Amino acid sequence: MSLFASQSREQLRATWREAWRKWRARLPLLPLEAQIADVICEHPEYQALLAGTGEPEGDNPFLHLSLHLALREQIGTDRPPGIAQIHRRLSELAPHGHAAEHRMMEVLAELLAEAQRAGAPPSDETYLERLRRL
């Protein structure tokens, strides 16, 4: 079961806002909060929103940030097997790792949307095949 499975949308968003508040106040962070803050630091366009002083820009910022977090978990655990190697290869080709993540996140988001429409879990094989084509 997911750590976030029992949280409502607002509770999930509050988790992101609280991690950002604590990071800005230089308060101790839980490990997950530190990961969340790292992702937010790479997205200045969302920082005012998370601080409660801005309006959303573009697509759903919480979805975007969450995809980063999910992808980093996959890379860190190499699950599905081979994803860490794909990330290393793409990072070598991209100007920075963040750009490689964005390319990979597009595939992840597409695969999740397809799985949701089909009412079936996403296929690791399809995911890795699409990532290898990047």
LUMKOL-172528 format. One line per field, with one value per atom (N, C-alpha, C, O): residue number from 1; y, x, z; residue in one letter. Coordinates in pm, whole numbers, plus 32768, in hexadecimal, padded with zeros to 4 digits. Layout:
<rs>
n = NUM ...
c2 = Y ...
c1 = X ...
c3 = Z ...
res = A ...
</rs>
This chain:
<rs>
n = 1 1 1 1 2 2 2 2 3 3 3 3 4 4 4 4 5 5 5 5 6 6 6 6 7 7 7 7 8 8 8 8 9 9 9 9 10 10 10 10 11 11 11 11 12 12 12 12 13 13 13 13 14 14 14 14 15 15 15 15 16 16 16 16 17 17 17 17 18 18 18 18 19 19 19 19 20 20 20 20 21 21 21 21 22 22 22 22 23 23 23 23 24 24 24 24 25 25 25 25 26 26 26 26 27 27 27 27 28 28 28 28 29 29 29 29 30 30 30 30 31 31 31 31 32 32 32 32 33 33 33 33 34 34 34 34 35 35 35 35 36 36 36 36 37 37 37 37 38 38 38 38 39 39 39 39 40 40 40 40 41 41 41 41 42 42 42 42 43 43 43 43 44 44 44 44 45 45 45 45 46 46 46 46 47 47 47 47 48 48 48 48 49 49 49 49 50 50 50 50 51 51 51 51 52 52 52 52 53 53 53 53 54 54 54 54 55 55 55 55 56 56 56 56 57 57 57 57 58 58 58 58 59 59 59 59 60 60 60 60 61 61 61 61 62 62 62 62 63 63 63 63 64 64 64 64 65 65 65 65 66 66 66 66 67 67 67 67 68 68 68 68 69 69 69 69 70 70 70 70 71 71 71 71 72 72 72 72 73 73 73 73 74 74 74 74 75 75 75 75 76 76 76 76 77 77 77 77 78 78 78 78 79 79 79 79 80 80 80 80 81 81 81 81 82 82 82 82 83 83 83 83 84 84 84 84 85 85 85 85 86 86 86 86 87 87 87 87 88 88 88 88 89 89 89 89 90 90 90 90 91 91 91 91 92 92 92 92 93 93 93 93 94 94 94 94 95 95 95 95 96 96 96 96 97 97 97 97 98 98 98 98 99 99 99 99 100 100 100 100 101 101 101 101 102 102 102 102 103 103 103 103 104 104 104 104 105 105 105 105 106 106 106 106 107 107 107 107 108 108 108 108 109 109 109 109 110 110 110 110 111 111 111 111 112 112 112 112 113 113 113 113 114 114 114 114 115 115 115 115 116 116 116 116 117 117 117 117 118 118 118 118 119 119 119 119 120 120 120 120 121 121 121 121 122 122 122 122 123 123 123 123 124 124 124 124 125 125 125 125 126 126 126 126 127 127 127 127 128 128 128 128 129 129 129 129 130 130 130 130 131 131 131 131 132 132 132 132 133 133 133 133 134 134 134 134
c2 = 7F8A 8000 807C 8081 80DE 815A 81AD 81AC 81F5 8251 82B8 82E6 82DE 8349 8316 8367 8294 825B 828A 8299 82A1 82C5 835C 8389 83AB 843C 8474 8443 84DC 8522 857B 858D 85B2 860C 8682 86A8 86BA 872D 8705 8752 868F 865F 864A 866A 8614 8601 8687 8697 86E7 876B 87AE 87F5 8798 87CF 8794 87D9 8717 86D7 8721 8739 8743 878D 8819 8846 885C 88E4 88E3 893B 8881 8879 885C 8896 8804 87E7 8865 8881 88B0 892B 8995 89DD 899F 89FE 89DD 8A35 895E 8935 894C 8976 8930 8944 89D9 89FD 8A2F 8AC0 8AF5 8B53 8ABA 8AE5 8AA1 8AB9 8A4E 8A04 89AA 899A 8971 8913 8886 886B 882D 87A2 8765 877C 8716 86D6 863E 8604 8600 8570 8547 859A 84CB 84A5 84C1 84F3 84A2 84BD 8554 8580 85A2 8634 866A 86C8 8631 865C 863E 868E 85CA 85A9 8609 8637 8628 8685 870F 874D 873E 87C1 87C5 882B 8758 8753 8769 87B2 8728 8737 87C6 8800 87FF 8889 88EC 894C 88D5 892F 8939 89A1 88CE 88CD 890A 890E 8939 8972 89FA 8A04 8A61 8AE5 8B18 8B6B 8AE6 8B13 8AE8 8B20 8A86 8A57 8A83 8A6C 8AC0 8ADF 8B41 8B2E 8BA7 8C07 8BC3 8BDB 8B6E 8B24 8AD0 8ACF 8A8A 8A33 8A82 8A4F 8AFD 8B54 8B9A 8BE0 8B86 8BC1 8C4E 8C94 8C7B 8D05 8D10 8D7F 8C9F 8CA4 8C55 8C0F 8C61 8C19 8BAC 8BBA 8B41 8AD6 8B08 8B59 8AD8 8AFA 8A7A 8A14 8A7E 8A0C 8995 89A2 8920 88A2 8895 88ED 8828 880D 8802 879F 8865 8860 87EB 87B5 87C4 8756 86D2 867D 86C1 8649 8648 85E3 86B9 86C3 86A0 864F 86DE 86C6 8635 85F9 85FE 8574 8511 84AA 852F 84D9 84D8 8470 854C 8551 84F4 84A3 8500 84B0 841B 83CB 83F5 8369 8335 82C7 8384 835B 834C 82EC 83A8 839F 8323 82E6 82FE 8283 820A 81AF 820A 819C 8192 8125 8203 8205 81D8 8189 820B 81E9 8156 8120 8116 8089 802F 7FB4 806B 8025 7FC7 7F51 7FFF 7FB3 8000 806C 7FD2 7F4F 7F42 7FA5 7EC8 7EB3 7EE9 7ECA 7F3A 7F76 800A 804E 803E 80CC 8127 8194 80FD 814F 815D 81C9 80F2 80F6 8151 819D 8149 81A0 8232 8287 824E 82D7 8308 837A 82B3 82DA 82FD 8361 82A9 82C1 8345 8395 835A 83D5 8450 84BB 8441 84B2 84D9 854F 8477 8495 84E1 8531 84CA 850C 8594 85EA 85A8 8623 868B 866A 8709 8771 8760 878C 8722 8706 8698 867E 8659 85EB 8610 85BC 868C 86BA 86AE 8687 86D0 86C5 8633 8615 85DA 854B 851C 84CF 854B 8528 8553 8507 85CA 85FC 85A3 8586 8578 851F 849B 8468 8466 83E8 83F7 839C 846A 8482 8486 845E 84B5 84B6 8428 840E 83CD 8340 8307 82C1 8324 82F3 8325 82D6 83A5 83DD 839F 8380 838C 834E 82BF 8297 8274 81E9 81E0 8189 8237 8237 825A 821F 82BA 82DF 826B 8251 8228 81B4 8146 810A 812B 80C3 80E6 8090 8165 8190 817D 814B 81A3 8192 80FF 80DA 80AA 801A 7FD3 7F61 8014 7FD5 7F63 7F02 7F6F 7F05 7F46 7FBB 7EFB 7F34 7F4F 7F0C 7FB1 7FCD 7F59 7F13 7F47 7EDD 7F10 7F72 7ECD 7EF2 7EE2 7F34 7E79 7E5F 7ECF 7EFF 7EFA 7F68 7FE8 8032 8001 8079 807E 80E2 8012 800E 8016 8058 7FD4 7FDA 806A 8098 80B1 813D 8195 81EF 817C 81CB 81B2 820F 8138 8117 8160 817C 817D 81C2 8258 829A 828D 831D 833D 83B1
c1 = 8055 8000 8059 80BF 8032 807C 8073 800F 80E0 80E3 8075 803E 8053 7FF3 7F66 7F0B 7F51 7ED1 7E5B 7DED 7E6E 7DFE 7DEA 7D94 7E39 7E2E 7DD5 7DD4 7D8A 7D3A 7D95 7E0B 7D5E 7DAB 7DE2 7E56 7D8F 7DBC 7E27 7E84 7E1B 7E82 7F07 7F71 7F00 7F7B 7FBC 8036 7F6B 7FA1 7FD9 803D 7F98 7FCA 8053 80A7 8069 80EB 8158 81C5 813D 819D 81B5 8226 8148 8156 81A3 81F6 8188 81CB 8260 82B3 8282 8310 8358 83C8 8317 8353 835E 83C2 82F8 82FC 8370 83BC 837D 83E8 8472 84CE 8480 8500 8525 8597 84C3 84DD 84FF 854E 84C4 84DE 855B 857F 859B 8613 85F9 864D 8581 855C 8584 8593 8595 85B7 8549 84D2 8575 8518 851D 8586 84A9 84A5 84E1 84E7 850D 8549 84F1 8522 8470 8417 840B 8406 8405 83FD 847A 8471 84ED 8569 8565 8592 852E 8520 84C1 84DA 8453 83F1 8431 8421 847A 84BB 8521 852E 856A 85CA 8585 85B6 8513 84C8 8496 849E 8463 842F 84A0 848B 8515 8586 85A7 85D6 858E 85AA 8538 853F 84D0 845C 8436 83D2 8484 8464 83DB 839F 83A9 8327 82B5 8248 82CC 8264 8279 8222 82E7 8309 82A9 8286 827E 821F 8199 815B 816E 80F2 80FA 809C 8168 8177 8189 816F 81B7 81C4 8140 8135 80DD 805A 804D 7FEE 80AB 80A7 8095 8099 8082 8078 8003 7FBD 7FEF 7F84 7FC3 8035 7F79 7FAF 7FCD 7F83 803B 8061 805E 8096 8020 8023 7FD7 7F6E 8010 7FD2 7FD4 8007 7F9E 7F96 8022 8068 804E 80D5 80E9 8157 8081 808E 80A3 80EF 8062 8078 8107 814C 8133 81BA 8222 827C 8216 8276 8270 82D7 81F8 81E7 8223 8259 821B 825A 82F2 8332 832A 83BA 83DB 8438 838D 83A5 8398 83EA 8332 831D 8390 83C3 83B9 8426 84A8 84F2 84C4 853E 853E 85A6 84C9 84BE 84DC 8522 84A6 84C0 8555 858E 8594 8622 8676 86D4 8654 86A0 869A 86F8 862A 8619 862C 8625 8645 8651 85DC 85EB 8567 84EB 848E 8463 846B 848A 851F 8560 8553 85E2 860C 85CF 8674 86A7 868B 86C8 8631 860D 8680 8690 86D0 8742 87A8 87E0 87BF 881C 87E7 8833 8766 872A 8739 8759 8722 8731 87C1 87D8 8822 88AF 88CD 890F 889D 88B5 8876 88B6 87FA 87B6 87F6 87FB 8825 8866 88E8 890C 892E 89AA 898D 89E0 891A 88F5 88B4 88B7 8878 882E 888C 88F7 8862 88B4 88C2 8925 885F 8863 87FD 87A4 880C 87B5 8722 86CC 8707 867C 8638 85C4 867F 8647 862A 85C5 8683 866D 85F0 85A1 85E1 8569 84EB 848A 84EA 8473 8450 83DA 84B3 8498 845C 83FD 8494 8464 83D9 8386 83BF 833C 82CD 825C 82EB 8286 8258 81E1 82B7 8297 8247 81E4 8273 822E 819E 8143 818A 8102 80AA 8035 80E1 8095 806E 7FFC 80CC 80B2 8049 7FF2 8051 7FEF 7F63 7F00 7F5B 7EDA 7E9E 7E26 7EF0 7EC0 7E8F 7E27 7EDB 7EB4 7E31 7DDC 7E22 7DA6 7D2F 7CC6 7D3F 7CD3 7CB1 7C3D 7D18 7D03 7CD4 7CA5 7CE0 7CBB 7D16 7CEC 7D94 7DF8 7E79 7E92 7ECC 7F4C 7FA6 7F9C 7FFF 805B 80BF 80E0 80EB 814A 81D9 81FF 8229 82B6 82FE 8352 82DE 8322 8307 8363 8289 8266 82AA 82DF 82AA 82EA 837E 83AE 83C5 8454 8470 84CF 841E 842F 8423 8474 83BF 83AC 841D 8449 844D 84BC 853C 858A 8552 85CA 85CA 8633 8552 8548 8569 857A 8571 858D 861C 8645
c3 = 8000 8000 8000 8044 7FB6 7FA9 8028 806F 8042 80B3 80A7 810C 802C 8014 7FF8 7FE6 7FF5 7FC9 801C 7FE7 809B 80F1 80FD 8149 80B4 80BE 804F 7FDF 8073 8010 7FBC 7FDB 7F51 7EFC 7F4C 7F3B 7FA1 7FF1 8057 8071 8090 80ED 80A5 80DB 802C 7FDE 7FBF 7FCB 7F96 7F77 7FF4 7FEE 8064 80E2 8106 813F 80E4 80FB 80AE 80E3 8032 7FE0 8019 8022 8040 8076 80FA 8112 814E 81CF 81BE 8204 8165 814C 811C 8146 80C4 8091 8100 8107 8154 81C3 8221 8249 8243 829D 825E 82A3 81DE 819A 819C 81B8 817D 817B 8205 8212 826D 82F7 8330 83A4 82E0 8309 8383 83DB 8385 83EE 83C5 834E 8425 8402 83AB 83C0 834A 82EE 8300 8318 82F2 82EA 8263 8208 8254 81D4 815A 80F5 8163 80F3 80DB 8068 8144 8136 80F1 80A2 810F 80CE 8038 7FE8 8014 7F86 7F42 7ED2 7F85 7F4E 7F3C 7ED3 7FA0 7F98 7F26 7EE2 7F11 7EA3 7E1C 7DC7 7E0A 7D8D 7D7F 7D13 7DEA 7DE5 7DC8 7D7E 7DFF 7DE6 7D51 7D22 7D07 7C78 7C25 7BAB 7C69 7C25 7C60 7CA6 7C44 7C7A 7C4F 7C93 7BDE 7BAD 7C08 7C00 7C60 7CBA 7D4C 7DA0 7D69 7DF4 7E35 7EAA 7DF0 7E2A 7E45 7EAC 7DE9 7DFD 7E7C 7ECC 7E8E 7F02 7F84 7FF1 7F76 7FEC 800B 8070 7FB5 7FCC 7F9A 7FBF 7F45 7F16 7E7F 7E49 7E3B 7DAA 7D76 7DC1 7CF6 7CB0 7C5A 7C2E 7C42 7BED 7B61 7B29 7B28 7A9E 7A4B 7A75 79D8 797D 79B2 79F1 7998 79C2 7A5A 7AA0 7A8A 7B19 7B56 7B3D 7BA5 7BDD 7C3D 7C46 7C83 7CE3 7C9A 7CC8 7C29 7BD8 7BA4 7BAB 7B6E 7B38 7BA2 7B8B 7C16 7C83 7CB3 7CD2 7CBA 7CE7 7C84 7CAD 7C04 7BA1 7BB2 7BA2 7BD3 7BF1 7C66 7C60 7CCF 7D46 7D28 7D54 7CDD 7CBA 7C64 7C7B 7C02 7BAB 7BFA 7BE4 7C53 7CA3 7CFC 7D13 7D2E 7D7C 7D24 7D4D 7CAB 7C4E 7C2E 7C2D 7C13 7BF1 7C68 7C59 7CDE 7D57 7D7D 7DB6 7D5D 7D7E 7D04 7D0F 7C90 7C10 7BFC 7BDC 7C11 7C00 7BA6 7BCF 7B33 7AFE 7ADA 7AB7 7AE5 7ACB 7A42 79DC 7A43 79C8 79BD 796A 7A0E 7A02 7A2C 79F4 7A8D 7AB9 7A48 7A35 7A00 798F 7920 78E4 7906 78A1 78CA 7878 794A 797B 796B 7941 798C 797C 78EA 78CE 788E 7800 77D3 778F 77FA 77D2 7812 77D5 788D 78D2 788D 788A 7855 780C 778C 775F 7751 76D3 76E9 7691 775F 777C 77B8 77EA 77B3 77F1 7889 78C4 78C7 7957 7976 7926 79EB 7A12 7A17 79FD 7A38 7A41 79B8 79AF 794F 78C8 78A5 7867 78CE 78B6 7901 78CC 797C 79C9 7981 797B 794A 7905 788F 7878 7844 77D3 7804 77C9 7870 78A6 78E3 78D9 7920 795E 78F6 7913 787F 7816 77F8 77E6 77F3 77DA 784F 783B 78C9 7940 7944 795C 792C 7930 78C5 78DE 784E 77E0 7805 77F1 783A 785F 78CE 78C9 7930 799E 796A 7995 7910 78D8 7888 7892 783B 77EF 784C 7833 78B5 7914 7959 796F 797A 79BC 795D 7986 78E0 787E 786A 785A 786C 7857 78D5 78CE 7947 79C5 79EA 7A2A 79C2 79DC 7A0C 79EF 7A52 7A7F 7A07 79A0 7A14 79A6 7995 79F4 791B 78FB 7908 78C7 795C 7969 78E4 78C0 789B 781B 77B8 7774 77AF 7754 777F 772C 7800 7837 7812 77DC 782E 7812 777B 7751 772B 769A 7669 7618 7698 766E 76A0 7659 7717 774C 76FB 76E3 76D3 7685 75FD 75C5 75CA 7548 7551 74EB 75CA 75D9 75AE 75B4
res = M M M M S S S S L L L L F F F F A A A A S S S S Q Q Q Q S S S S R R R R E E E E Q Q Q Q L L L L R R R R A A A A T T T T W W W W R R R R E E E E A A A A W W W W R R R R K K K K W W W W R R R R A A A A R R R R L L L L P P P P L L L L L L L L P P P P L L L L E E E E A A A A Q Q Q Q I I I I A A A A D D D D V V V V I I I I C C C C E E E E H H H H P P P P E E E E Y Y Y Y Q Q Q Q A A A A L L L L L L L L A A A A G G G G T T T T G G G G E E E E P P P P E E E E G G G G D D D D N N N N P P P P F F F F L L L L H H H H L L L L S S S S L L L L H H H H L L L L A A A A L L L L R R R R E E E E Q Q Q Q I I I I G G G G T T T T D D D D R R R R P P P P P P P P G G G G I I I I A A A A Q Q Q Q I I I I H H H H R R R R R R R R L L L L S S S S E E E E L L L L A A A A P P P P H H H H G G G G H H H H A A A A A A A A E E E E H H H H R R R R M M M M M M M M E E E E V V V V L L L L A A A A E E E E L L L L L L L L A A A A E E E E A A A A Q Q Q Q R R R R A A A A G G G G A A A A P P P P P P P P S S S S D D D D E E E E T T T T Y Y Y Y L L L L E E E E R R R R L L L L R R R R R R R R L L L L
</rs>
